[in-house]
Amino acid sequence: RLEAQQHVEVIVDRAARRAQQAERARAEAALLASFARTVLTRTDPLPRLLEKVRESFVLSSVALLEHVSGDEWRCVASSGPLGCRMPEEADVDVAVEEDLHLVGSGGTLAAADRRLLEVVGGQALLALRSQRAAAQAEESRRRADATETRSALLSAVGHDLRSPLTSIKVAAASLRDPTLRLPPADRLELTATIEESADRLTALVDNLLDSSRLAA
């Protein structure tokens, strides 16, 4: 009878442990699904993802650190007061990639939680790549807009420059033509045209120089 009772206790204990494991697996799956929704549905998911990680693992701060050079690390994003400046100073350190670490401060994690955090590190990497791809796309669009604006400006400036230059050339050619007999009044008008056109050119050049200084 004692042996049978011990057998029953072993079965009950094993069932209880399996139930706990199943419950933990469900909780982990739900947590990972929540993290994944954050990454996939937000335009800037990284800050919110790190905030969720900090709350879920009960840490005072969570950050994504990127290696720059030597002993220098840069904080890409964080939640909570930044508790460390390099992975060696962190209470929790997960190497997402060689030069990218997910770190936490304010407590240590059990082995199971650490394995879960390693999965979250992959989601953080996905969020970072998505964020940088969006930034690159925006920068490309901005550069394309700037190029288009410069082209339109150069076209307009070219037209404005050609107009007084044409007037100067026509007037100068008329004055230099030995076969063209011009009365004094016409000669004065042509020289006035040259002077006025030169003044227009000077004003245009001054405006262009002012615009260049403002852009600089």
Beta strands, then each sheet from edge to edge (+ up, - down):
strand 1: 61-69
strand 2: 72-79
strand 3: 92-97
strand 4: 100-105
sheet 1: 2+ 1- 4+ 3-
end
